[in-house]
Amino acid sequence: MKLIVNGEYHDLAAPTLSELLTLMEYEGDWLATAVNGEIVHREDRADHALNDNDRIEILSPMQGG
C-alpha cells in the first residue's frame, strides 16, 4: 500500500501503525505518531489500521544544548 510518511511516499505492506514502525525500524516508547492529522497514542498503535494514501507523521524528541 502507498503511504506518506513524514512527507515522503513509501510503498509498504503495513496493515497497522505498529507494524509500520517496526518495518521502518522506529523504536522507543517516546515516539509521537499521528495518522491523517490525528494523534495515535502508543497503546492504540497495534489496533490502528492503515489505508492507502494515509499521511503518517512520526516524531522523536531531539537533544541538544
Buried (B, 14 or more C-beta within 10 A) or exposed (E): BEBBBEEEEBEBEBEBBBBBBEEBEEEEEEBEBBBEEEEBEBEEBEEBEBEEEBEBBBEEEEEEE
